Amino acid sequence: MILFPENPGEILLATPLIRGLKTQVTDSYIYAVLPASLFWILQGNPHVDEIISYSDRPDEMIGGVRDLMPDYFIDLEGKKLYRHLKRKTKIFDFCIGRVPKSNGGNQRERLFRLAEVFEVKDDQGGLDFAPAGFNPDWLPEKFMGGFAALALEVQENEPMMEEDRLIGLVSLVEKPTVVIGAANTRKLAERIGQRTGCTVFPACGDFNESEMAAIISASRVLVSYDTYWSLIGTAIGKPVLKIGIQDPAGLPEAATWIRKWFS
């Protein structure tokens, strides 16, 4: 039973470990435990046998976990979130908090060191994510010939490009752009459309995260501030441009890179 953190990016990064446990450990049955709001990230993952979600706190699942009696917990949160659940169920656990961070190592290597006892090796494959189906009725018909997805949603307090530079980038791209994100970025999305004079559809606040992932899956290319949405795009197989306060390539070069995916 894998206990996931309440961080969507970390859940995505753990999907190669799930795949390894399922494909390399004989007769393994994989339970995934995570918040109900993040259920969609693992929904459709072929290596997860059963997803168990909680609404408020993991403690609400103590009785259900006792009934299932998994052989092991693999705690990928490693702090306090699942402490009470583990104490009450007394199931042997492997905890990421006990795996030291190594110099030069990354989170993926650390995850597989946690599973060394199961003799699971990293297959060096990509992330696993199955987006929900895209509904063409979500967007105006003129976007059906191809569009770029611009994700203004920020999950990790990462720096955003200045508004003028962002508008300059969209102006240089000159391709239909669907702007997605939380409701609090709607006004910015509308200003992008107004100031660029380009074909821009401001959809911030209109779609939940699962639907935003589906929109990304239907796009030609994803432009994003955020590591999490960049990971989603990569897992889907989309070309991704991650932008920050100062994009390293410069606006013309970045716009040229985006436009090539419409050729």
Protein Blocks (a to p, Z undefined) as FASTA:
>chain_A
ZZddfbfklmmmmmmmmmmmmmmmghiacdddddfklmmmmgopakbfbdcddfkbmklm
mmmmmmnopabdcdfkopmmmmmmmmmnopacddfklpccdehiafklmmmmmmmmnopa
cehiacddddddddfklpcfklmnopcdddfbdfklpacddfklmmmmmmmnopacdded
dfklmmmmmmmmmmnopacddfehkacfklmmmmmmmmmbdcdfbfklmmmmmmnopacd
dddfbdfkbjklmmmmmmmmmZZ
